[in-house]
């Protein structure tokens, strides 16, 4: 039996531990597909799971990695055949099912997306779950009537994975984009991605009344907590906020005034359980009309499986920005 290295996470009476282990190559059962993974990525969720700082995994031990891209080796699913290029994100990956931090991934075929024309495994994983989440946010906001003429889109957590891709994506869609970042050293980089202005982390700190001056057409929020509350008070009439994260806290203390008097909307974005048809549609957009002009500008680091522990620590300590690609070859 062939064995390969995988990044495996344990949680037991001895506590949390994670690292490279030799794993047998899985065999696909009925409806499953065996994928040879060439690329994955590092998301905030991966760092929480890999360090044990977040309760992400439901079963242990488990191979980490919520993203994977590669080529089908063998298939017990009618939609996929050996040689097909595929993407896997979300569903049960690195939650209750082995994830993408391994050379081989065996998953239900229904979890996969065929690689759209215009992407390969490397570019798909520069996007990864972060890019898919940014696309889901754009999709929900556009569906809700968001238009460029309503005002700029404010994006917080701007130097993170989702934030940076959201800047490039909304700029590509013709929106004026304003970024909020607590990392002034990345201002030029954010401008290069498409941000017309970069504000400091405290830009909305004085927005304390139920309704403040309407400054933003809409927003993509990866922070939550008090900053999301401040956003609700400063969105223009009819505008939408896509909520995609809670790096700054899970509580939301605001009033119903902006929702009733300005008709704003707060749209939650769950990238894990997106139905297959919409999943394919969003990846198709990322491969074509929503694709940023320079995808490599988003990529700030390329690592291997052995580099994951220190990469997770740096990401959680605020020392990383943009997208981190994992190469398994």
N, C-alpha and C positions, 0 to 999 in steps of 0.2 A: 504494500500500500504506500502511495506517495504521501510524504509529509512536507509541509511548507510552513514558513514563519507567519504568525498572526499576532496582532496586538490584542491580548485577552485581559479582561477585567474580572477581578474576584472581589467578593464581599462575603466574609464569613466570621466565625468567632474570633479569628485573628485580625479582623478589620479589613480595610481596603488595600488591595495591591493590584498592580497592573504592569504588563510588560510583554516582551516577545516570548512566544511559546511555539513549539512545533505542533502543528495540527494536521490530522489526516485530511486528504482531499474528500469533500462530501460527494455523495451520489444523489442525483435528482430523483425524487419520487414522482408520483402521479401529479401532473399539473405544474411541476417545478422545472426550473432552468438552472443549469450550472454555468456560471459566468467566470471567465478568467479576467480578474480585475487588473487594470493597468494604472488607474488613477483614482484617487479619492481626494478629500479636502478636509480642512480643519474648521469647524464651526464652534461657536460659543458653547453650544450644547455638547459637542464632543469633548471640549476641555472640562466641562463640569462632570461629565460621565467618567472621563479618563483619570481625573484626579480624586474623584469621590466627593468633590465639593458640592455637587448637586445630586439629588435623588432622581436620576434620569432612567436608569435601568430597572426593569421590573423582575428580571430573573438573572441568576448568576450561576456559574461564570458565563461570560458573554464576550464575543469579539466586538470591539468598538467600531465606530465609524457609521454615521448616518447617511453617507454618500458613497456611491461607487459608479464607475463607468468602465466598460471593457467589451469583451467579445464573448458570444455564446460558444461554449465548448460542446455541450450536449443539452438536449431539450426533451422534456416530457409534456410540453405545452404546444398546442397546435399553431400558435401565432409566431413561435420562434424556432429558428433552425441554426445549426452550427455555422459560425462565421458572422452572424448578425451582430452589429454594434448596438449596444444598449446602455441605458442610464437607469440607475436605481437610487431613489431618494425617499425618505420618509417611511410610511407604513410602519412596520415593526422593527426596522433596522436599528440596532443598538438600543433596543427598548425591551422587546421580548424575543428577539431573533438575532442571530449573529449578523454583524454589520460588515462594512466595506474595508476594514483594515486587515485584509488577508488577501493572499493571491487568488483564492477561489471563493466564490460566493454562490450559495445555493438558495434560491428564493422562489416563491410562487410566481409564475409567469405574469400573473395579473398585476404584480408590483412593478413590472418593468415598463420602460418607455423606449420605443425604437429610436435610435439616434437620428435626429432630424438632419436633413441636408443643410450644410452650413456649419455643423459642429462636428468635432471629433471628441475622443475621450478626454483629452487634455483641456480643450476649451470648455467642454461641458462641466468639468470639475473646477475650472476657474469660477464658473457660476455656482455650481453645487446648490445645496439647500439655501444658501444665502441669496443667490441670484433668483432661484425659484420663488423664494418668499417675496423678494422685491417685485417680481413679475405678478405674483398673486395680489400684492398690495395695489399695483397699478391697475390690474384687471378689475378689482372690486371698486376702486375709486372711479375709473372710467365708466363702469356699469352704473354707478350712482350719479353720473352726470358731471363729473369733474372736467373742467375745461381750462385751457391756458389763460383765457381772458378773465377768469375769476380771481386771478392773482397768483403770486408765487407759491410753490410748494416748499414747505419748510421740512427739512430732514435733520433729525437729531441723531446722536450716535454716529455722526457722519463718517468718521474714519474707520468704523467697523465694517464687517463683511456686507451685511444687508444695506447699511447706510451708504457705503461707497458705491455699490451697484445701483441703488435707487437714484443717487445723484446722476449717474451716467445715463440711466434708463429714462428718467423724466426729462432730462435735457434733450435726449434723442427724440422724445415725443413732443418737443416744442414748448415745454414749460420753462418758465424762469424758476431756477432752483436756488434756495438759500439754505446754507448748511449751518448747523450748530455743532461745534466741536470744542472740547476742552483741551485740545492738543494743537496749539498754534504752530508748532513745527511742521504740521501737515497742510498748512493753508495753501501753499502753491500747488501741492498735489491735488487737493480738493478742487481748486480752480481749474486745473487741467482736466479733471473728470467732468466738469460742466457746471460747477457752482458759481453763480454770479456774485455772491457775497458769502463771507464766513463770519458767523457771530460766535462770541464766547459762550461758555456754558451757562452764565448767569443772565443771558439776554432777556429772559422772560420773568426774572425773579420778582419784578414789581407787579406782575399781573395777578392781583389778589382779589379784585372785586368780581362779582358774578359775571359781569360783562366788561371787557376792556376794549380798546380800539381794535377793530378788525384789521389785522395786518396780513394774514395769509389766506390764500385761496384754499389750501388744504395742507395736510402734513402726513409724513410717514414717521411714526414714533416707535423707537426701539428701546426707550428708557422707562416708560411707565411712571408710576408714582406722581410726585409733585409736578414734574415737567409736563406730563400728559394733562394734568389738571389745568396748568397754565395755558396749554395749547387750546383746550376747549373754550377758554375765555377770549381767545384772540383770532379765531377762525372766521372768515367772512361768511355772510349769509349763504346757505346752500352748500357750503364746503364740507369736505370729508376728511377724517383722520383715519388712517390705517394703523391699527395697533398690532405690532409684530414682535414686541419683546418687553422685558421687564428688568433690564439691567439696573435701573434705579429704584426698583421697588414694585410690589404687586398691588399696593393699595391705590385707590382712586377716590380722592375727596374733592368733589366739585359740586356744581348745582345743575338743575335741569334748565336753567335760564337760556344758555346758548342753544340748547336743543329745541326749545319751544319758540323763543323769540327770534332766533336766527336760522332755525331749521338745519343746523349742522348734523352730521352723522358720524358715529364712531363705529368703524368696521373692523371686527376682529379677523385676523388672518392666521388660520391653522394650516401650516404647510404639510402636516403629516398625513392627513386622511383625505386629501383632495381626490375626487373621483377620476378615474383613468382618462375619460374624454377631455376634461378640463386640463388635466396634467399634460396631456399631449399637446393641447392647444397652446398652453403657456410655454412649453419648451420650443414649440414651433416659432412663437413670437421671439423668444430669446435668440433663436438661430437666424432670424431674418429681420423683420421691421423694427424690433425693439433692441436689437443688438448694439451695444456701444461701439463707437467707431474704432476704439483701440482697447481691445479686451485685455491685452498684456499690461496696460497701465494699472489695472486693478490688482494684478498679481504682484505681491511684494516678497514672496518667499516660496521656495520649493524644498520640501523635506522628504525623508524616508521614514519608514515605520520606526526605526530605532531612535529617531529624533523627536518622536511624539511627546514623551513626558516633559521634556524641557520646553517644547513649543506650547503645550497646554499651560504650563506655569506662566510663561511670558504673556500669553493671551489674557489669562485671568488677572494678571498684575498690570494690565494696561500697556504692555510693552510692544504689542503687535498692532498692525493696521492693515487694511485691505484684505486681500484673500491669500490664503496659504494652501498651496497645492501639495498633495501627497503623491509621490511617484513610487509605484511598487516594483518597477523593473530596475 
